[in-house]
Amino acid sequence: MDHKKKLLIKVLEKLQPQWNLAEGILALVKSSYADDKAIDGIVHIISNSIKRVKNTQEKNMLTEGLEKIKKIQRLENNETISDKELDKLLADI
């Protein structure tokens, strides 16, 4: 499985209890239709959703998840991130 896709699945699984849309988006990401372009679009959806969320706890959770995704993407651009490092970054969501 593509590393970017794997990362997004982990983040969405963490967000699922607090964000209603996570379940549907998670199903899409797990499907064979989710290529790099679709995954980038999903990250954009998460970013836009943060602006519309009124529940403070949900907004904080989405913001934190998005920050983790962006941090991991920056790390991946510079070097390969291990699964252990990924789990450590996502542990506090």
PyRosetta script that sets phi, psi and omega in degrees:
from pyrosetta import init, pose_from_sequence

init()
pose = pose_from_sequence("MDHKKKLLIKVLEKLQPQWNLAEGILALVKSSYADDKAIDGIVHIISNSIKRVKNTQEKNMLTEGLEKIKKIQRLENNETISDKELDKLLADI")
pose.set_psi(1, 138.9)
pose.set_omega(1, 178.2)
pose.set_phi(2, -56.9)
pose.set_psi(2, 138.8)
pose.set_omega(2, -175.9)
pose.set_phi(3, -62.0)
pose.set_psi(3, -39.8)
pose.set_omega(3, 179.4)
pose.set_phi(4, -62.8)
pose.set_psi(4, -41.9)
pose.set_omega(4, 179.4)
pose.set_phi(5, -66.0)
pose.set_psi(5, -42.9)
pose.set_omega(5, 178.9)
pose.set_phi(6, -60.7)
pose.set_psi(6, -42.6)
pose.set_omega(6, 178.2)
pose.set_phi(7, -61.2)
pose.set_psi(7, -48.4)
pose.set_omega(7, -178.7)
pose.set_phi(8, -63.2)
pose.set_psi(8, -38.3)
pose.set_omega(8, 177.4)
pose.set_phi(9, -61.6)
pose.set_psi(9, -44.7)
pose.set_omega(9, 179.5)
pose.set_phi(10, -62.3)
pose.set_psi(10, -43.2)
pose.set_omega(10, -179.9)
pose.set_phi(11, -64.8)
pose.set_psi(11, -45.8)
pose.set_omega(11, -179.6)
pose.set_phi(12, -63.7)
pose.set_psi(12, -36.5)
pose.set_omega(12, 176.9)
pose.set_phi(13, -63.2)
pose.set_psi(13, -36.8)
pose.set_omega(13, 177.5)
pose.set_phi(14, -69.7)
pose.set_psi(14, -35.7)
pose.set_omega(14, -177.6)
pose.set_phi(15, -81.0)
pose.set_psi(15, -19.9)
pose.set_omega(15, -172.7)
pose.set_phi(16, -51.4)
pose.set_psi(16, -44.5)
pose.set_omega(16, -179.1)
pose.set_phi(17, -65.0)
pose.set_psi(17, -26.5)
pose.set_omega(17, -176.3)
pose.set_phi(18, -103.2)
pose.set_psi(18, -15.9)
pose.set_omega(18, -174.1)
pose.set_phi(19, -127.0)
pose.set_psi(19, 114.6)
pose.set_omega(19, -175.8)
pose.set_phi(20, -59.0)
pose.set_psi(20, -36.9)
pose.set_omega(20, -177.8)
pose.set_phi(21, -72.1)
pose.set_psi(21, -16.9)
pose.set_omega(21, -175.6)
pose.set_phi(22, -58.4)
pose.set_psi(22, -38.6)
pose.set_omega(22, -177.5)
pose.set_phi(23, -61.9)
pose.set_psi(23, -47.2)
pose.set_omega(23, 179.6)
pose.set_phi(24, -66.6)
pose.set_psi(24, -41.8)
pose.set_omega(24, 179.4)
pose.set_phi(25, -66.9)
pose.set_psi(25, -37.5)
pose.set_omega(25, 178.0)
pose.set_phi(26, -60.8)
pose.set_psi(26, -42.7)
pose.set_omega(26, 178.1)
pose.set_phi(27, -61.7)
pose.set_psi(27, -40.6)
pose.set_omega(27, 178.6)
pose.set_phi(28, -64.6)
pose.set_psi(28, -45.3)
pose.set_omega(28, -178.6)
pose.set_phi(29, -62.6)
pose.set_psi(29, -37.9)
pose.set_omega(29, -179.3)
pose.set_phi(30, -72.8)
pose.set_psi(30, -17.6)
pose.set_omega(30, -178.3)
pose.set_phi(31, -75.0)
pose.set_psi(31, 168.2)
pose.set_omega(31, 179.4)
pose.set_phi(32, -75.5)
pose.set_psi(32, -8.1)
pose.set_omega(32, -178.9)
pose.set_phi(33, -81.1)
pose.set_psi(33, -13.2)
pose.set_omega(33, -175.4)
pose.set_phi(34, -84.3)
pose.set_psi(34, 95.5)
pose.set_omega(34, 174.7)
pose.set_phi(35, -97.4)
pose.set_psi(35, -175.9)
pose.set_omega(35, -177.9)
pose.set_phi(36, -58.4)
pose.set_psi(36, -39.1)
pose.set_omega(36, -179.8)
pose.set_phi(37, -64.9)
pose.set_psi(37, -42.4)
pose.set_omega(37, 178.5)
pose.set_phi(38, -65.5)
pose.set_psi(38, -40.2)
pose.set_omega(38, 179.5)
pose.set_phi(39, -64.4)
pose.set_psi(39, -42.2)
pose.set_omega(39, 176.0)
pose.set_phi(40, -61.2)
pose.set_psi(40, -38.5)
pose.set_omega(40, 177.0)
pose.set_phi(41, -64.6)
pose.set_psi(41, -38.3)
pose.set_omega(41, 179.1)
pose.set_phi(42, -66.6)
pose.set_psi(42, -40.4)
pose.set_omega(42, 175.9)
pose.set_phi(43, -60.7)
pose.set_psi(43, -39.3)
pose.set_omega(43, 177.5)
pose.set_phi(44, -64.4)
pose.set_psi(44, -40.0)
pose.set_omega(44, 177.8)
pose.set_phi(45, -61.3)
pose.set_psi(45, -44.5)
pose.set_omega(45, 178.9)
pose.set_phi(46, -60.3)
pose.set_psi(46, -44.7)
pose.set_omega(46, 179.8)
pose.set_phi(47, -59.9)
pose.set_psi(47, -45.4)
pose.set_omega(47, 178.8)
pose.set_phi(48, -68.7)
pose.set_psi(48, -33.3)
pose.set_omega(48, -179.9)
pose.set_phi(49, -64.8)
pose.set_psi(49, -33.6)
pose.set_omega(49, -179.7)
pose.set_phi(50, -58.6)
pose.set_psi(50, -38.4)
pose.set_omega(50, -178.5)
pose.set_phi(51, -66.9)
pose.set_psi(51, -27.1)
pose.set_omega(51, -174.5)
pose.set_phi(52, -96.4)
pose.set_psi(52, -13.2)
pose.set_omega(52, -176.1)
pose.set_phi(53, -76.0)
pose.set_psi(53, 131.1)
pose.set_omega(53, -179.8)
pose.set_phi(54, -96.9)
pose.set_psi(54, -28.6)
pose.set_omega(54, 179.5)
pose.set_phi(55, -70.9)
pose.set_psi(55, 120.0)
pose.set_omega(55, -175.3)
pose.set_phi(56, -61.4)
pose.set_psi(56, -42.4)
pose.set_omega(56, -179.3)
pose.set_phi(57, -64.0)
pose.set_psi(57, -43.4)
pose.set_omega(57, 179.3)
pose.set_phi(58, -65.4)
pose.set_psi(58, -41.5)
pose.set_omega(58, 179.7)
pose.set_phi(59, -62.6)
pose.set_psi(59, -44.2)
pose.set_omega(59, 178.9)
pose.set_phi(60, -62.2)
pose.set_psi(60, -40.7)
pose.set_omega(60, -179.4)
pose.set_phi(61, -65.2)
pose.set_psi(61, -44.6)
pose.set_omega(61, 179.3)
pose.set_phi(62, -65.4)
pose.set_psi(62, -42.1)
pose.set_omega(62, 179.0)
pose.set_phi(63, -61.6)
pose.set_psi(63, -44.3)
pose.set_omega(63, 179.2)
pose.set_phi(64, -64.0)
pose.set_psi(64, -42.5)
pose.set_omega(64, 177.9)
pose.set_phi(65, -62.2)
pose.set_psi(65, -42.8)
pose.set_omega(65, 179.2)
pose.set_phi(66, -65.5)
pose.set_psi(66, -40.8)
pose.set_omega(66, 177.7)
pose.set_phi(67, -61.3)
pose.set_psi(67, -39.9)
pose.set_omega(67, 178.8)
pose.set_phi(68, -64.7)
pose.set_psi(68, -43.6)
pose.set_omega(68, 179.5)
pose.set_phi(69, -59.4)
pose.set_psi(69, -47.5)
pose.set_omega(69, -178.6)
pose.set_phi(70, -65.2)
pose.set_psi(70, -38.7)
pose.set_omega(70, 178.5)
pose.set_phi(71, -64.5)
pose.set_psi(71, -43.0)
pose.set_omega(71, -179.8)
pose.set_phi(72, -67.6)
pose.set_psi(72, -38.1)
pose.set_omega(72, 176.8)
pose.set_phi(73, -62.2)
pose.set_psi(73, -40.4)
pose.set_omega(73, 177.5)
pose.set_phi(74, -63.8)
pose.set_psi(74, -42.1)
pose.set_omega(74, 178.4)
pose.set_phi(75, -62.8)
pose.set_psi(75, -41.1)
pose.set_omega(75, -179.6)
pose.set_phi(76, -65.4)
pose.set_psi(76, -33.6)
pose.set_omega(76, 178.7)
pose.set_phi(77, -67.0)
pose.set_psi(77, -30.1)
pose.set_omega(77, -178.1)
pose.set_phi(78, -93.2)
pose.set_psi(78, -33.3)
pose.set_omega(78, -177.2)
pose.set_phi(79, -164.4)
pose.set_psi(79, 169.7)
pose.set_omega(79, 177.6)
pose.set_phi(80, -80.9)
pose.set_psi(80, 134.0)
pose.set_omega(80, 178.7)
pose.set_phi(81, -99.3)
pose.set_psi(81, 134.7)
pose.set_omega(81, -178.2)
pose.set_phi(82, -80.5)
pose.set_psi(82, 160.3)
pose.set_omega(82, 178.0)
pose.set_phi(83, -61.1)
pose.set_psi(83, -35.2)
pose.set_omega(83, 179.8)
pose.set_phi(84, -64.9)
pose.set_psi(84, -43.0)
pose.set_omega(84, 177.3)
pose.set_phi(85, -65.8)
pose.set_psi(85, -38.7)
pose.set_omega(85, 178.4)
pose.set_phi(86, -62.1)
pose.set_psi(86, -48.7)
pose.set_omega(86, 179.0)
pose.set_phi(87, -59.4)
pose.set_psi(87, -38.8)
pose.set_omega(87, 179.3)
pose.set_phi(88, -64.0)
pose.set_psi(88, -42.7)
pose.set_omega(88, 179.0)
pose.set_phi(89, -66.6)
pose.set_psi(89, -34.4)
pose.set_omega(89, -176.2)
pose.set_phi(90, -89.8)
pose.set_psi(90, -6.5)
pose.set_omega(90, -174.4)
pose.set_phi(91, -60.5)
pose.set_psi(91, -33.7)
pose.set_omega(91, -174.7)
pose.set_phi(92, -94.9)
pose.set_psi(92, 10.6)
pose.set_omega(92, 176.0)
pose.set_phi(93, -77.9)
pose.dump_pdb("model.pdb")
